[in-house]
Amino acid sequence: MVVAFAVITAAGLGSYIATSTSQPSVTTIQQGGTAYRLTLIEPMNTGWNATTAQPKFYVVGPGGLGSSASISLPVKTLIQVTIVSYDTPTPGSTDQQGRVSGTVSGTVFLINGTAASMSSMPEQWGQNVTSVPGAGLAHTFTIPQLGVNVPVVGGDTEIAYIYFTTSGTYTWLCETPCGFGPTGSEGAMSAAGWMTGSITVS
C-alpha cells in the first residue's frame, strides 16, 4: 500500500523547520475533480466522567459531530483531512512525536489561528514544516501500519491529503501522553472514539 499525506495545521509554539510557504501540490495524485473530505475536531476538556476531562476527536458530518471510533474512507481517491484542535500542548510530548511522516512532500502546512490567543506565530499565517517541537504538541494523528504521523499543535487547524492505493483496515491513534494515570496512557488514549479508532479503506 502506498499512502500520500499532506497536512495544513495552524501552529502555535516553538521553532519549526520551514520548507516553503505554499500548500504542496497534489495534482500528481488526482487530476481534476474535488477531494473526498474528512473533518475531525478535537475540543478541550471533553468530559470523561464527572471529575475527569479527556480529549476526544469527533468526526464532523452533515448531521453534526459523530464518533471517530470507526472511520470509513474511499480507496484510490484523494482524501482531504482537516483536523481542528482547540486543545493546549500536552506535557511529556517529544520532538520525535512531532516529526512529520507519510505526507505529501514530507511536510505539514501550519495555519496560524484556531485559537488566536494561543498562537505564537504573529508574523506568518501559514507555512510548510517537516517537524514541530514536542513542547507545542497537543496530539498526533498517527497510522502506525502505514508510517503516517501528523503532529497536531495546540490551538491549530490541520488539512491533510491522503491517497490509499489498496483496501484494508488500520488503527489510528494519538501518540502523546494525553490520557490520565501515571504515564498518561489511561482513559482517552486507549478508548475507541477518543484518541484511537479504526480506519477502513474500501
Secondary structure, DSSP 8 states (H G I E B T S, - for coil): --EEEEEEE---SS---EEESS----TTT--SS--EEEEEEE-SSEESSSS-EE---EEEETTEEEE-SEEEE-TTS-EEEEEEE-----TT--TGGGB-BSSGGG-EEEES-SSGGG---TT-SEEEESB--GGGEEEEEEEGGGTEEEEEETT-EEEEEEEESS-EEEEEE--S--SBSTTS-BGGGGSBTTTEEEEEE-
